[in-house]
C-alpha cells in the first residue's frame, strides 16, 4: 500500500507557500519527500528514521541558505513521521 500527501509551507521569508510532496510505500518501507520549488528530493527507508532530522539538514543545506535549513528539516521530519 502506498499513499501521497501534499503539504504547503513557506521555504524562506521571501517565498510564497510552496508544495511539499510526501510519498510513502509501506510495502517496501520507504518515504520520498520532494520540494519542486527547490528542485530537491530525498529517499528515506524506515531504518533511516532514527537520524532523519540530521539527514534532512545535511541534504537541504545543499540547496537552501543555512538560516532556513533547520526549521524546514524539523517540519519535514514531523510530516514524514505522521505518514
N, C-alpha and C positions, 0 to 999 in steps of 0.2 A: 504494500500500500504506500502511496506517496501523496504528498499534498504541497501546495504552494500558497504562501501568504504574501501580500503586497502591503508594505507599510510606507509611511511618509515621514520624512524628517528633514530638518534644515542641516545641511552639511557644515556650513560656516555662516558667519553673521551676514554675509552679502548674498547668500543664495536663497532662492525660494524653496518651498517644500519639494523634495526630490523622492522618487520612488526607490524603495529598497525591496528587492525580491528575495524571499527565503523559501527554498525548496528542500523538502525532507523526503528521503527514500528510506522508509522503515525496514524494508526487506533487506536492503544492502547496508543499512545502518550508517548513513551519512547525511550531511546537510550542505547545501551550497547557498551562499549568500552573495548577492550581486548588487552593485550600485552603478547603473549605466552612466550616470552623470559624471562619475569619476573614472569610468572605463576600468572598473575594478571588480574582481570576484574572488571567492575563496571557497575551497572544498574542505570540509571538516568531517572526519569519521567520529563515531560515538566515542571511540577510545581516546581521541584527542581533546575531549571536552574538559579535562582537568586543567588544561592550560589555555583555554580558549581566549581569555582576555589578552594575555600577553602575545599570543599568536596573531590576533586581530590587530593589536597595536603595532607589531612589527611590520605586518603587511600594509596597513593603512599609512604608515609613516613614509612609504614609497610614493604615495600619490596625494598626500594631504599635509598641510602645514602642521607643525608639531602641536600647537595650542588646541587644535580641533581633534586630534587623534584619540586621546583618552576618553573624552565624553562620548564620541561616536562608537568606540570599541565597547564601552560599557553598555550602551544602548543596544548594539547589535547582539552582544552576548546574552543579554536578558531576553531579547526576542527569540533568539535561537533556542534558549532553554525552554521557552514557552511552547515550542513546537511539540 
